[in-house]
């Protein structure tokens, strides 16, 4: 995937919803943020390699997304 967010590159490995459904492999990926939405959801950030976009989504905490660790 081409860099499109300040040089950050992400592999479009797709996502696993509620540990059962694999989706978006080959063109998108979602990463968790540390910001909760409510008791069952947290914010995630998606990167799309088809139209090179970055979006935010409230996702269920049961979903299996990767994390990106950043040191202050």
mmCIF file of the N, C-alpha and C atoms, coordinates in Angstrom:
data_MODEL
# 
_entry.id   MODEL 
# 
loop_
_atom_site.group_PDB 
_atom_site.id 
_atom_site.type_symbol 
_atom_site.label_atom_id 
_atom_site.label_alt_id 
_atom_site.label_comp_id 
_atom_site.label_asym_id 
_atom_site.label_entity_id 
_atom_site.label_seq_id 
_atom_site.pdbx_PDB_ins_code 
_atom_site.Cartn_x 
_atom_site.Cartn_y 
_atom_site.Cartn_z 
_atom_site.occupancy 
_atom_site.B_iso_or_equiv 
_atom_site.pdbx_formal_charge 
_atom_site.auth_seq_id 
_atom_site.auth_comp_id 
_atom_site.auth_asym_id 
_atom_site.auth_atom_id 
_atom_site.pdbx_PDB_model_num 
ATOM 1   N N  . UNK A 1 1  ? 0.853   -1.178  0.000  1.00 0.00 ? 1  UNK A N  1 
ATOM 2   C CA . UNK A 1 1  ? 0.000   0.000   0.000  1.00 0.00 ? 1  UNK A CA 1 
ATOM 3   C C  . UNK A 1 1  ? 0.891   1.230   0.000  1.00 0.00 ? 1  UNK A C  1 
ATOM 4   N N  . UNK A 1 2  ? 0.546   2.213   -0.788 1.00 0.00 ? 2  UNK A N  1 
ATOM 5   C CA . UNK A 1 2  ? 1.305   3.455   -0.838 1.00 0.00 ? 2  UNK A CA 1 
ATOM 6   C C  . UNK A 1 2  ? 1.101   4.247   0.436  1.00 0.00 ? 2  UNK A C  1 
ATOM 7   N N  . UNK A 1 3  ? 2.118   4.971   0.843  1.00 0.00 ? 3  UNK A N  1 
ATOM 8   C CA . UNK A 1 3  ? 1.932   5.817   2.025  1.00 0.00 ? 3  UNK A CA 1 
ATOM 9   C C  . UNK A 1 3  ? 0.974   6.957   1.682  1.00 0.00 ? 3  UNK A C  1 
ATOM 10  N N  . UNK A 1 4  ? 0.036   7.215   2.552  1.00 0.00 ? 4  UNK A N  1 
ATOM 11  C CA . UNK A 1 4  ? -0.871  8.328   2.288  1.00 0.00 ? 4  UNK A CA 1 
ATOM 12  C C  . UNK A 1 4  ? -1.242  9.075   3.553  1.00 0.00 ? 4  UNK A C  1 
ATOM 13  N N  . UNK A 1 5  ? -0.564  8.781   4.650  1.00 0.00 ? 5  UNK A N  1 
ATOM 14  C CA . UNK A 1 5  ? -0.825  9.499   5.892  1.00 0.00 ? 5  UNK A CA 1 
ATOM 15  C C  . UNK A 1 5  ? 0.515   9.839   6.523  1.00 0.00 ? 5  UNK A C  1 
ATOM 16  N N  . UNK A 1 6  ? 1.106   10.928  6.115  1.00 0.00 ? 6  UNK A N  1 
ATOM 17  C CA . UNK A 1 6  ? 2.392   11.372  6.663  1.00 0.00 ? 6  UNK A CA 1 
ATOM 18  C C  . UNK A 1 6  ? 3.453   10.295  6.596  1.00 0.00 ? 6  UNK A C  1 
ATOM 19  N N  . UNK A 1 7  ? 3.481   9.520   5.532  1.00 0.00 ? 7  UNK A N  1 
ATOM 20  C CA . UNK A 1 7  ? 4.500   8.500   5.367  1.00 0.00 ? 7  UNK A CA 1 
ATOM 21  C C  . UNK A 1 7  ? 4.221   7.190   6.076  1.00 0.00 ? 7  UNK A C  1 
ATOM 22  N N  . UNK A 1 8  ? 3.147   7.083   6.839  1.00 0.00 ? 8  UNK A N  1 
ATOM 23  C CA . UNK A 1 8  ? 2.803   5.845   7.522  1.00 0.00 ? 8  UNK A CA 1 
ATOM 24  C C  . UNK A 1 8  ? 2.283   4.838   6.502  1.00 0.00 ? 8  UNK A C  1 
ATOM 25  N N  . UNK A 1 9  ? 2.799   3.632   6.551  1.00 0.00 ? 9  UNK A N  1 
ATOM 26  C CA . UNK A 1 9  ? 2.342   2.569   5.661  1.00 0.00 ? 9  UNK A CA 1 
ATOM 27  C C  . UNK A 1 9  ? 1.626   1.494   6.472  1.00 0.00 ? 9  UNK A C  1 
ATOM 28  N N  . UNK A 1 10 ? 0.551   0.970   5.918  1.00 0.00 ? 10 UNK A N  1 
ATOM 29  C CA . UNK A 1 10 ? -0.198  -0.096  6.577  1.00 0.00 ? 10 UNK A CA 1 
ATOM 30  C C  . UNK A 1 10 ? -0.472  -1.190  5.566  1.00 0.00 ? 10 UNK A C  1 
ATOM 31  N N  . UNK A 1 11 ? -0.318  -2.424  5.984  1.00 0.00 ? 11 UNK A N  1 
ATOM 32  C CA . UNK A 1 11 ? -0.660  -3.549  5.125  1.00 0.00 ? 11 UNK A CA 1 
ATOM 33  C C  . UNK A 1 11 ? -2.177  -3.719  5.108  1.00 0.00 ? 11 UNK A C  1 
ATOM 34  N N  . UNK A 1 12 ? -2.778  -3.825  3.946  1.00 0.00 ? 12 UNK A N  1 
ATOM 35  C CA . UNK A 1 12 ? -4.237  -3.971  3.860  1.00 0.00 ? 12 UNK A CA 1 
ATOM 36  C C  . UNK A 1 12 ? -4.676  -5.403  4.154  1.00 0.00 ? 12 UNK A C  1 
ATOM 37  N N  . UNK A 1 13 ? -4.463  -5.826  5.392  1.00 0.00 ? 13 UNK A N  1 
ATOM 38  C CA . UNK A 1 13 ? -4.732  -7.206  5.786  1.00 0.00 ? 13 UNK A CA 1 
ATOM 39  C C  . UNK A 1 13 ? -6.194  -7.509  6.037  1.00 0.00 ? 13 UNK A C  1 
ATOM 40  N N  . UNK A 1 14 ? -7.047  -6.482  6.043  1.00 0.00 ? 14 UNK A N  1 
ATOM 41  C CA . UNK A 1 14 ? -8.455  -6.695  6.335  1.00 0.00 ? 14 UNK A CA 1 
ATOM 42  C C  . UNK A 1 14 ? -8.715  -6.659  7.833  1.00 0.00 ? 14 UNK A C  1 
ATOM 43  N N  . UNK A 1 15 ? -9.921  -7.039  8.206  1.00 0.00 ? 15 UNK A N  1 
ATOM 44  C CA . UNK A 1 15 ? -10.334 -7.007  9.611  1.00 0.00 ? 15 UNK A CA 1 
ATOM 45  C C  . UNK A 1 15 ? -11.133 -8.256  9.947  1.00 0.00 ? 15 UNK A C  1 
ATOM 46  N N  . UNK A 1 16 ? -11.190 -8.566  11.222 1.00 0.00 ? 16 UNK A N  1 
ATOM 47  C CA . UNK A 1 16 ? -11.965 -9.702  11.718 1.00 0.00 ? 16 UNK A CA 1 
ATOM 48  C C  . UNK A 1 16 ? -13.052 -9.152  12.637 1.00 0.00 ? 16 UNK A C  1 
ATOM 49  N N  . UNK A 1 17 ? -14.314 -9.288  12.216 1.00 0.00 ? 17 UNK A N  1 
ATOM 50  C CA . UNK A 1 17 ? -15.438 -8.787  12.995 1.00 0.00 ? 17 UNK A CA 1 
ATOM 51  C C  . UNK A 1 17 ? -15.910 -9.838  13.982 1.00 0.00 ? 17 UNK A C  1 
ATOM 52  N N  . UNK A 1 18 ? -15.979 -9.453  15.241 1.00 0.00 ? 18 UNK A N  1 
ATOM 53  C CA . UNK A 1 18 ? -16.449 -10.305 16.327 1.00 0.00 ? 18 UNK A CA 1 
ATOM 54  C C  . UNK A 1 18 ? -15.809 -11.693 16.262 1.00 0.00 ? 18 UNK A C  1 
ATOM 55  N N  . UNK A 1 19 ? -14.559 -11.732 15.850 1.00 0.00 ? 19 UNK A N  1 
ATOM 56  C CA . UNK A 1 19 ? -13.761 -12.950 15.776 1.00 0.00 ? 19 UNK A CA 1 
ATOM 57  C C  . UNK A 1 19 ? -14.382 -14.045 14.910 1.00 0.00 ? 19 UNK A C  1 
ATOM 58  N N  . UNK A 1 20 ? -15.254 -13.654 13.947 1.00 0.00 ? 20 UNK A N  1 
ATOM 59  C CA . UNK A 1 20 ? -15.893 -14.672 13.114 1.00 0.00 ? 20 UNK A CA 1 
ATOM 60  C C  . UNK A 1 20 ? -15.883 -14.363 11.618 1.00 0.00 ? 20 UNK A C  1 
ATOM 61  N N  . UNK A 1 21 ? -15.962 -13.100 11.210 1.00 0.00 ? 21 UNK A N  1 
ATOM 62  C CA . UNK A 1 21 ? -16.109 -12.743 9.799  1.00 0.00 ? 21 UNK A CA 1 
ATOM 63  C C  . UNK A 1 21 ? -14.903 -11.936 9.326  1.00 0.00 ? 21 UNK A C  1 
ATOM 64  N N  . UNK A 1 22 ? -14.147 -12.465 8.360  1.00 0.00 ? 22 UNK A N  1 
ATOM 65  C CA . UNK A 1 22 ? -12.994 -11.763 7.805  1.00 0.00 ? 22 UNK A CA 1 
ATOM 66  C C  . UNK A 1 22 ? -13.480 -10.920 6.630  1.00 0.00 ? 22 UNK A C  1 
ATOM 67  N N  . UNK A 1 23 ? -13.042 -9.671  6.559  1.00 0.00 ? 23 UNK A N  1 
ATOM 68  C CA . UNK A 1 23 ? -13.523 -8.789  5.511  1.00 0.00 ? 23 UNK A CA 1 
ATOM 69  C C  . UNK A 1 23 ? -12.454 -7.784  5.103  1.00 0.00 ? 23 UNK A C  1 
ATOM 70  N N  . UNK A 1 24 ? -12.558 -7.223  3.932  1.00 0.00 ? 24 UNK A N  1 
ATOM 71  C CA . UNK A 1 24 ? -11.716 -6.150  3.399  1.00 0.00 ? 24 UNK A CA 1 
ATOM 72  C C  . UNK A 1 24 ? -10.273 -6.552  3.124  1.00 0.00 ? 24 UNK A C  1 
ATOM 73  N N  . UNK A 1 25 ? -9.955  -7.836  3.106  1.00 0.00 ? 25 UNK A N  1 
ATOM 74  C CA . UNK A 1 25 ? -8.573  -8.268  2.861  1.00 0.00 ? 25 UNK A CA 1 
ATOM 75  C C  . UNK A 1 25 ? -8.108  -7.776  1.494  1.00 0.00 ? 25 UNK A C  1 
ATOM 76  N N  . UNK A 1 26 ? -6.911  -7.241  1.463  1.00 0.00 ? 26 UNK A N  1 
ATOM 77  C CA . UNK A 1 26 ? -6.317  -6.794  0.221  1.00 0.00 ? 26 UNK A CA 1 
ATOM 78  C C  . UNK A 1 26 ? -6.516  -5.331  -0.107 1.00 0.00 ? 26 UNK A C  1 
ATOM 79  N N  . UNK A 1 27 ? -7.421  -4.645  0.618  1.00 0.00 ? 27 UNK A N  1 
ATOM 80  C CA . UNK A 1 27 ? -7.583  -3.228  0.295  1.00 0.00 ? 27 UNK A CA 1 
ATOM 81  C C  . UNK A 1 27 ? -7.851  -2.317  1.488  1.00 0.00 ? 27 UNK A C  1 
ATOM 82  N N  . UNK A 1 28 ? -8.032  -2.852  2.685  1.00 0.00 ? 28 UNK A N  1 
ATOM 83  C CA . UNK A 1 28 ? -8.302  -1.974  3.822  1.00 0.00 ? 28 UNK A CA 1 
ATOM 84  C C  . UNK A 1 28 ? -7.839  -2.617  5.127  1.00 0.00 ? 28 UNK A C  1 
ATOM 85  N N  . UNK A 1 29 ? -7.722  -1.786  6.145  1.00 0.00 ? 29 UNK A N  1 
ATOM 86  C CA . UNK A 1 29 ? -7.375  -2.247  7.487  1.00 0.00 ? 29 UNK A CA 1 
ATOM 87  C C  . UNK A 1 29 ? -7.941  -1.241  8.489  1.00 0.00 ? 29 UNK A C  1 
ATOM 88  N N  . UNK A 1 30 ? -8.293  -1.721  9.663  1.00 0.00 ? 30 UNK A N  1 
ATOM 89  C CA . UNK A 1 30 ? -8.751  -0.870  10.760 1.00 0.00 ? 30 UNK A CA 1 
ATOM 90  C C  . UNK A 1 30 ? -7.798  -1.035  11.933 1.00 0.00 ? 30 UNK A C  1 
ATOM 91  N N  . UNK A 1 31 ? -7.513  0.055   12.622 1.00 0.00 ? 31 UNK A N  1 
ATOM 92  C CA . UNK A 1 31 ? -6.686  0.049   13.827 1.00 0.00 ? 31 UNK A CA 1 
ATOM 93  C C  . UNK A 1 31 ? -7.517  0.581   14.986 1.00 0.00 ? 31 UNK A C  1 
ATOM 94  N N  . UNK A 1 32 ? -7.307  0.010   16.163 1.00 0.00 ? 32 UNK A N  1 
ATOM 95  C CA . UNK A 1 32 ? -7.967  0.524   17.361 1.00 0.00 ? 32 UNK A CA 1 
ATOM 96  C C  . UNK A 1 32 ? -7.348  1.839   17.791 1.00 0.00 ? 32 UNK A C  1 
ATOM 97  N N  . UNK A 1 33 ? -8.174  2.693   18.377 1.00 0.00 ? 33 UNK A N  1 
ATOM 98  C CA . UNK A 1 33 ? -7.672  3.852   19.112 1.00 0.00 ? 33 UNK A CA 1 
ATOM 99  C C  . UNK A 1 33 ? -7.844  3.525   20.602 1.00 0.00 ? 33 UNK A C  1 
ATOM 100 N N  . UNK A 1 34 ? -7.382  4.391   21.452 1.00 0.00 ? 34 UNK A N  1 
ATOM 101 C CA . UNK A 1 34 ? -7.564  4.172   22.896 1.00 0.00 ? 34 UNK A CA 1 
ATOM 102 C C  . UNK A 1 34 ? -8.791  4.906   23.422 1.00 0.00 ? 34 UNK A C  1 
ATOM 103 N N  . UNK A 1 35 ? -9.613  5.437   22.542 1.00 0.00 ? 35 UNK A N  1 
ATOM 104 C CA . UNK A 1 35 ? -10.763 6.244   22.939 1.00 0.00 ? 35 UNK A CA 1 
ATOM 105 C C  . UNK A 1 35 ? -12.049 5.416   22.933 1.00 0.00 ? 35 UNK A C  1 
ATOM 106 N N  . UNK A 1 36 ? -12.668 5.249   24.099 1.00 0.00 ? 36 UNK A N  1 
ATOM 107 C CA . UNK A 1 36 ? -13.930 4.496   24.143 1.00 0.00 ? 36 UNK A CA 1 
ATOM 108 C C  . UNK A 1 36 ? -15.084 5.331   23.599 1.00 0.00 ? 36 UNK A C  1 
ATOM 109 N N  . UNK A 1 37 ? -16.089 4.645   23.048 1.00 0.00 ? 37 UNK A N  1 
ATOM 110 C CA . UNK A 1 37 ? -17.344 5.279   22.650 1.00 0.00 ? 37 UNK A CA 1 
ATOM 111 C C  . UNK A 1 37 ? -18.355 5.091   23.780 1.00 0.00 ? 37 UNK A C  1 
ATOM 112 N N  . UNK A 1 38 ? -18.449 3.848   24.255 1.00 0.00 ? 38 UNK A N  1 
ATOM 113 C CA . UNK A 1 38 ? -19.324 3.494   25.376 1.00 0.00 ? 38 UNK A CA 1 
ATOM 114 C C  . UNK A 1 38 ? -18.812 2.170   25.947 1.00 0.00 ? 38 UNK A C  1 
ATOM 115 N N  . UNK A 1 39 ? -19.629 1.468   26.697 1.00 0.00 ? 39 UNK A N  1 
ATOM 116 C CA . UNK A 1 39 ? -19.185 0.240   27.366 1.00 0.00 ? 39 UNK A CA 1 
ATOM 117 C C  . UNK A 1 39 ? -18.825 -0.880  26.393 1.00 0.00 ? 39 UNK A C  1 
ATOM 118 N N  . UNK A 1 40 ? -19.437 -0.898  25.213 1.00 0.00 ? 40 UNK A N  1 
ATOM 119 C CA . UNK A 1 40 ? -19.201 -2.005  24.278 1.00 0.00 ? 40 UNK A CA 1 
ATOM 120 C C  . UNK A 1 40 ? -18.467 -1.610  23.000 1.00 0.00 ? 40 UNK A C  1 
ATOM 121 N N  . UNK A 1 41 ? -18.228 -0.296  22.799 1.00 0.00 ? 41 UNK A N  1 
ATOM 122 C CA . UNK A 1 41 ? -17.589 0.162   21.560 1.00 0.00 ? 41 UNK A CA 1 
ATOM 123 C C  . UNK A 1 41 ? -16.413 1.095   21.843 1.00 0.00 ? 41 UNK A C  1 
ATOM 124 N N  . UNK A 1 42 ? -15.485 1.138   20.889 1.00 0.00 ? 42 UNK A N  1 
ATOM 125 C CA . UNK A 1 42 ? -14.355 2.072   20.938 1.00 0.00 ? 42 UNK A CA 1 
ATOM 126 C C  . UNK A 1 42 ? -14.133 2.610   19.525 1.00 0.00 ? 42 UNK A C  1 
ATOM 127 N N  . UNK A 1 43 ? -13.428 3.735   19.428 1.00 0.00 ? 43 UNK A N  1 
ATOM 128 C CA . UNK A 1 43 ? -13.145 4.304   18.117 1.00 0.00 ? 43 UNK A CA 1 
ATOM 129 C C  . UNK A 1 43 ? -12.047 3.515   17.417 1.00 0.00 ? 43 UNK A C  1 
ATOM 130 N N  . UNK A 1 44 ? -12.237 3.286   16.135 1.00 0.00 ? 44 UNK A N  1 
ATOM 131 C CA . UNK A 1 44 ? -11.215 2.680   15.293 1.00 0.00 ? 44 UNK A CA 1 
ATOM 132 C C  . UNK A 1 44 ? -10.981 3.603   14.106 1.00 0.00 ? 44 UNK A C  1 
ATOM 133 N N  . UNK A 1 45 ? -9.827  3.448   13.487 1.00 0.00 ? 45 UNK A N  1 
ATOM 134 C CA . UNK A 1 45 ? -9.473  4.273   12.335 1.00 0.00 ? 45 UNK A CA 1 
ATOM 135 C C  . UNK A 1 45 ? -9.162  3.345   11.173 1.00 0.00 ? 45 UNK A C  1 
ATOM 136 N N  . UNK A 1 46 ? -9.864  3.539   10.078 1.00 0.00 ? 46 UNK A N  1 
ATOM 137 C CA . UNK A 1 46 ? -9.703  2.692   8.913  1.00 0.00 ? 46 UNK A CA 1 
ATOM 138 C C  . UNK A 1 46 ? -8.912  3.366   7.814  1.00 0.00 ? 46 UNK A C  1 
ATOM 139 N N  . UNK A 1 47 ? -8.088  2.577   7.145  1.00 0.00 ? 47 UNK A N  1 
ATOM 140 C CA . UNK A 1 47 ? -7.316  3.058   6.001  1.00 0.00 ? 47 UNK A CA 1 
ATOM 141 C C  . UNK A 1 47 ? -7.730  2.229   4.793  1.00 0.00 ? 47 UNK A C  1 
ATOM 142 N N  . UNK A 1 48 ? -8.092  2.925   3.718  1.00 0.00 ? 48 UNK A N  1 
ATOM 143 C CA . UNK A 1 48 ? -8.602  2.278   2.521  1.00 0.00 ? 48 UNK A CA 1 
ATOM 144 C C  . UNK A 1 48 ? -7.615  2.507   1.383  1.00 0.00 ? 48 UNK A C  1 
ATOM 145 N N  . UNK A 1 49 ? -7.115  1.449   0.797  1.00 0.00 ? 49 UNK A N  1 
ATOM 146 C CA . UNK A 1 49 ? -6.128  1.545   -0.261 1.00 0.00 ? 49 UNK A CA 1 
ATOM 147 C C  . UNK A 1 49 ? -6.694  1.725   -1.649 1.00 0.00 ? 49 UNK A C  1 
ATOM 148 N N  . UNK A 1 50 ? -8.004  1.678   -1.803 1.00 0.00 ? 50 UNK A N  1 
ATOM 149 C CA . UNK A 1 50 ? -8.586  1.864   -3.127 1.00 0.00 ? 50 UNK A CA 1 
ATOM 150 C C  . UNK A 1 50 ? -8.759  3.344   -3.445 1.00 0.00 ? 50 UNK A C  1 
ATOM 151 N N  . UNK A 1 51 ? -9.328  4.095   -2.508 1.00 0.00 ? 51 UNK A N  1 
ATOM 152 C CA . UNK A 1 51 ? -9.461  5.535   -2.732 1.00 0.00 ? 51 UNK A CA 1 
ATOM 153 C C  . UNK A 1 51 ? -8.581  6.337   -1.767 1.00 0.00 ? 51 UNK A C  1 
ATOM 154 N N  . UNK A 1 52 ? -7.625  5.675   -1.149 1.00 0.00 ? 52 UNK A N  1 
ATOM 155 C CA . UNK A 1 52 ? -6.646  6.293   -0.246 1.00 0.00 ? 52 UNK A CA 1 
ATOM 156 C C  . UNK A 1 52 ? -7.299  7.239   0.756  1.00 0.00 ? 52 UNK A C  1 
ATOM 157 N N  . UNK A 1 53 ? -8.177  6.682   1.563  1.00 0.00 ? 53 UNK A N  1 
ATOM 158 C CA . UNK A 1 53 ? -8.868  7.470   2.574  1.00 0.00 ? 53 UNK A CA 1 
ATOM 159 C C  . UNK A 1 53 ? -8.578  6.936   3.970  1.00 0.00 ? 53 UNK A C  1 
ATOM 160 N N  . UNK A 1 54 ? -8.787  7.792   4.949  1.00 0.00 ? 54 UNK A N  1 
ATOM 161 C CA . UNK A 1 54 ? -8.678  7.434   6.357  1.00 0.00 ? 54 UNK A CA 1 
ATOM 162 C C  . UNK A 1 54 ? -9.963  7.877   7.027  1.00 0.00 ? 54 UNK A C  1 
ATOM 163 N N  . UNK A 1 55 ? -10.607 6.979   7.776  1.00 0.00 ? 55 UNK A N  1 
ATOM 164 C CA . UNK A 1 55 ? -11.892 7.287   8.399  1.00 0.00 ? 55 UNK A CA 1 
ATOM 165 C C  . UNK A 1 55 ? -11.906 6.798   9.837  1.00 0.00 ? 55 UNK A C  1 
ATOM 166 N N  . UNK A 1 56 ? -12.858 7.312   10.617 1.00 0.00 ? 56 UNK A N  1 
ATOM 167 C CA . UNK A 1 56 ? -13.061 6.874   11.997 1.00 0.00 ? 56 UNK A CA 1 
ATOM 168 C C  . UNK A 1 56 ? -14.394 6.150   12.098 1.00 0.00 ? 56 UNK A C  1 
ATOM 169 N N  . UNK A 1 57 ? -14.404 5.065   12.890 1.00 0.00 ? 57 UNK A N  1 
ATOM 170 C CA . UNK A 1 57 ? -15.607 4.249   13.046 1.00 0.00 ? 57 UNK A CA 1 
ATOM 171 C C  . UNK A 1 57 ? -15.776 3.844   14.507 1.00 0.00 ? 57 UNK A C  1 
ATOM 172 N N  . UNK A 1 58 ? -17.000 3.928   15.059 1.00 0.00 ? 58 UNK A N  1 
ATOM 173 C CA . UNK A 1 58 ? -17.255 3.326   16.362 1.00 0.00 ? 58 UNK A CA 1 
ATOM 174 C C  . UNK A 1 58 ? -17.455 1.823   16.154 1.00 0.00 ? 58 UNK A C  1 
ATOM 175 N N  . UNK A 1 59 ? -16.565 1.010   16.698 1.00 0.00 ? 59 UNK A N  1 
ATOM 176 C CA . UNK A 1 59 ? -16.600 -0.432  16.457 1.00 0.00 ? 59 UNK A CA 1 
ATOM 177 C C  . UNK A 1 59 ? -16.784 -1.195  17.768 1.00 0.00 ? 59 UNK A C  1 
ATOM 178 N N  . UNK A 1 60 ? -17.384 -2.368  17.670 1.00 0.00 ? 60 UNK A N  1 
ATOM 179 C CA . UNK A 1 60 ? -17.557 -3.221  18.846 1.00 0.00 ? 60 UNK A CA 1 
ATOM 180 C C  . UNK A 1 60 ? -16.205 -3.685  19.364 1.00 0.00 ? 60 UNK A C  1 
ATOM 181 N N  . UNK A 1 61 ? -16.045 -3.686  20.670 1.00 0.00 ? 61 UNK A N  1 
ATOM 182 C CA . UNK A 1 61 ? -14.784 -4.134  21.274 1.00 0.00 ? 61 UNK A CA 1 
ATOM 183 C C  . UNK A 1 61 ? -14.530 -5.615  21.025 1.00 0.00 ? 61 UNK A C  1 
ATOM 184 N N  . UNK A 1 62 ? -15.542 -6.356  20.598 1.00 0.00 ? 62 UNK A N  1 
ATOM 185 C CA . UNK A 1 62 ? -15.375 -7.773  20.280 1.00 0.00 ? 62 UNK A CA 1 
ATOM 186 C C  . UNK A 1 62 ? -14.687 -7.982  18.932 1.00 0.00 ? 62 UNK A C  1 
ATOM 187 N N  . UNK A 1 63 ? -14.578 -6.922  18.121 1.00 0.00 ? 63 UNK A N  1 
ATOM 188 C CA . UNK A 1 63 ? -13.894 -7.029  16.838 1.00 0.00 ? 63 UNK A CA 1 
ATOM 189 C C  . UNK A 1 63 ? -12.392 -7.186  17.057 1.00 0.00 ? 63 UNK A C  1 
ATOM 190 N N  . UNK A 1 64 ? -11.740 -7.844  16.126 1.00 0.00 ? 64 UNK A N  1 
ATOM 191 C CA . UNK A 1 64 ? -10.296 -8.084  16.246 1.00 0.00 ? 64 UNK A CA 1 
ATOM 192 C C  . UNK A 1 64 ? -9.554  -7.208  15.248 1.00 0.00 ? 64 UNK A C  1 
ATOM 193 N N  . UNK A 1 65 ? -9.117  -6.032  15.680 1.00 0.00 ? 65 UNK A N  1 
ATOM 194 C CA . UNK A 1 65 ? -8.348  -5.114  14.855 1.00 0.00 ? 65 UNK A CA 1 
ATOM 195 C C  . UNK A 1 65 ? -6.939  -5.018  15.436 1.00 0.00 ? 65 UNK A C  1 
ATOM 196 N N  . UNK A 1 66 ? -5.956  -4.701  14.605 1.00 0.00 ? 66 UNK A N  1 
ATOM 197 C CA . UNK A 1 66 ? -4.606  -4.500  15.137 1.00 0.00 ? 66 UNK A CA 1 
ATOM 198 C C  . UNK A 1 66 ? -4.498  -3.168  15.874 1.00 0.00 ? 66 UNK A C  1 
ATOM 199 N N  . UNK A 1 67 ? -3.423  -3.004  16.602 1.00 0.00 ? 67 UNK A N  1 
ATOM 200 C CA . UNK A 1 67 ? -3.127  -1.741  17.270 1.00 0.00 ? 67 UNK A CA 1 
ATOM 201 C C  . UNK A 1 67 ? -1.783  -1.235  16.767 1.00 0.00 ? 67 UNK A C  1 
ATOM 202 N N  . UNK A 1 68 ? -1.613  0.053   16.842 1.00 0.00 ? 68 UNK A N  1 
ATOM 203 C CA . UNK A 1 68 ? -0.330  0.675   16.507 1.00 0.00 ? 68 UNK A CA 1 
ATOM 204 C C  . UNK A 1 68 ? 0.128   1.377   17.771 1.00 0.00 ? 68 UNK A C  1 
ATOM 205 N N  . UNK A 1 69 ? 1.250   0.951   18.317 1.00 0.00 ? 69 UNK A N  1 
ATOM 206 C CA . UNK A 1 69 ? 1.785   1.529   19.542 1.00 0.00 ? 69 UNK A CA 1 
ATOM 207 C C  . UNK A 1 69 ? 2.697   2.699   19.196 1.00 0.00 ? 69 UNK A C  1 
ATOM 208 N N  . UNK A 1 70 ? 2.453   3.817   19.836 1.00 0.00 ? 70 UNK A N  1 
ATOM 209 C CA . UNK A 1 70 ? 3.242   5.023   19.624 1.00 0.00 ? 70 UNK A CA 1 
ATOM 210 C C  . UNK A 1 70 ? 3.776   5.483   20.964 1.00 0.00 ? 70 UNK A C  1 
ATOM 211 N N  . UNK A 1 71 ? 5.068   5.709   21.013 1.00 0.00 ? 71 UNK A N  1 
ATOM 212 C CA . UNK A 1 71 ? 5.681   6.162   22.259 1.00 0.00 ? 71 UNK A CA 1 
ATOM 213 C C  . UNK A 1 71 ? 5.719   7.690   22.257 1.00 0.00 ? 71 UNK A C  1 
ATOM 214 N N  . UNK A 1 72 ? 5.318   8.310   23.374 1.00 0.00 ? 72 UNK A N  1 
ATOM 215 C CA . UNK A 1 72 ? 5.390   9.773   23.504 1.00 0.00 ? 72 UNK A CA 1 
ATOM 216 C C  . UNK A 1 72 ? 6.822   10.225  23.649 1.00 0.00 ? 72 UNK A C  1 
# 
